[in-house]
Amino acid sequence: MALGAIGEAWFGYREQRVHLTELLRSESRSAADRIQSFTDGIRDQLGWLVQFPWTDGQDEQHKLDAQRLLRQVPAISSVSLFDGAGVQHAMVSRLAINRVGEDTNSPSDPVVDKLRTGASKVWYGPVRYQRGSEPHMTIAVSGNRDATGFAVADVNLKLIWDVVTAIKIGETGEAFVVDDTGRLVAHPDISLVLRGDATAEAFNRLRRDIVRSSDSATETKDIEGRPVVALAAEIPSLKWTVIVQQPAAEAFAPIRASLWRSLLLVAIGTLLAIVLAYWLAGRMSGPIRLLEDGAQRVGAGQFDHRVTISTGDEIERLATRFNEMARELGLSKEKSDRINRLKRFLAPQIAELVESAGDDTVLEGQRREVVAVFVDLRDFTSFSNRNEPEVVMGLLDEYHTAVGTIIVRHGATLTNFAGDGLMLLINAPVRCPDPALAALNLAIEMRSAVQGLAAGWRKRSYGIGLGIGLAMGPATVGRIGYEGQFAYTAIGNAVNLAARLCSAAIDGQILVDQAIAAAVDGRLPLQALGAIAIKGYDQQVPVFAVAPDAAAIATIGSRGSASTR
């Protein structure tokens, strides 16, 4: 708004300057034209008196012509007629006695001498004042030929004074006329004119300042040092200058008024803006505090907290989005809590499967091809008998931390967790594209991790090792237990066989059944141990062992070149 007021003031100032220039130019040019027409008319009338050659016996006729001129041109006070030699033959006046003939013969007038010696046919004399107030000047005209003579007229310039005093620019603007020396010719204040050369220097300075500005209004100072806006128009034949001026304060009063109006509007607009801002701040501060308090409550876990705002605007919509966010966070927290509670009793995969399904029907019994993996520490019983419970718990923490990370990384399902013994399922409840190879990779990585721990245990005289057994086959998987306490497990021959192979494995040995060996099909080096007797089985069972130096395969499903031995 302030910039708008400044712009309006600037453009208003420019427009006012243009308007002043047009007004002052019009008045000054009009005055100059009227003065020029006035003197040109007298010059032309005088020219008629010297159209014919001067001859003897024509004095009376010339007198009649001069009297006729005085009747036609009231501004002419007197006319003197001279022959071609510069001798005066007639003088007709409104104030003095007329003279004509040889009695008027007198030496040549200085004005006539100037016309005779000069190139111009017209001469304009300086302004003078008669009886202390009336301005007069001399206008002399010579004929086209030397024999026609000269006419010299004394002219009353009161008409010029009437012209300049009639010009009004605004309330106090005025016009005046100066000659080429700065001397006043006409001014509304006659006292300034009568002072003559006393004011010439000041008016001459003013005239020069205005003339330098070309044809546009000029901001300068008058002879009394007051700021004015002025413009001049020259009268070339007389070497006079008509100056029209108006006090700057008056000339730009509309601009100041407009600027004050703009400033007033800016002040009113600013006040309204402050009041509106205060009102809006008061209207918004309450809802903002409610939202801030709500954010703190939700951040503290109160996801059931809701913000009630009824403003009907963007803040109300923001509160609605806030409540929706709090509800979503609450639902997400509830889901996370349910999964965490399930993970306390179920494997992570089973817990997430139950949560994503929305109920626990996915845990109902179903038949599935699975790989059962049993892991057990060797000589753990004797170790626990010889050491304090705190030592045993410390070793189990190391063991469970190491194998637990591997179990999670391979996506196996931990179904049984009893001291040093673990039971894992591959391909249940989450399906796996190649369960046999995935189970072997899991077992190899677990063996490597526990062997690293066993090296430290041996330094503390803990003779503990690790045995792993794997078997693959169809089994019924699902939950078992009673209300309030369930477990997810698998029942089938593969589970029993894997448990027996784990029991039969010595330290560092991974034993697998024939189904896994066939499924791997040479992608891992296996050593055939032949058919061995397994407790609970009527016939001997073919058993294979993973080579001691076998490493876990990163890409499940890749085919190797090693053959089953």
Buried (B, 14 or more C-beta within 10 A) or exposed (E): EEEEBEEBBEEBBEEBBEEBBEBBBEBBBBBBBBBBEBBEEBBEBBBBBBEBBBEEEBBEEBBEBBBBBBEEBEBBBBBBBBBBEBBBBBBBBEEEEBBBEEEBEBEBBEBBEBBBEEEEBBBBBEBEBEEEEBBBBBBBBBBEEBBBBBBBBBBBBBBBBEBBBEBEBEEEBBBBBBBEEBBBBBBBEBEBBBBEEEBBEBBBBBBEBBEEBEEEBBBBBBBEEEEBBBBBBBBEBBEBBBBBBBBBEBBBBBBEEBBEEBEEBBEEBEEEEEEEEEEEEEEBEEBBEBBEEBBEBBEEEEBEBBBEBEBEEEBBEBBEEBBEBBEEBBEEEEEEEEBEEBBEEBBBBBBBBBBEEEEBEBBEEEEBBBBBBBBBBBEBEEBBEEBEEEBBEEBBEEBBEBBEEBBEEBBBBBBBEEBBBBBBBBBBBBEBEBBBBBBBBBBBBBBBBBBEBBEEBEEEEBEBBBBBBBBBBEBBBBBBEEEEEBBBBBEBBBBBBBBBBBBBBEBBBBBBBBBBBEBBBBBBBBBEBEEEEBEEEEEEBEBBBBBEEBEBBEEBEEEEEEEBE
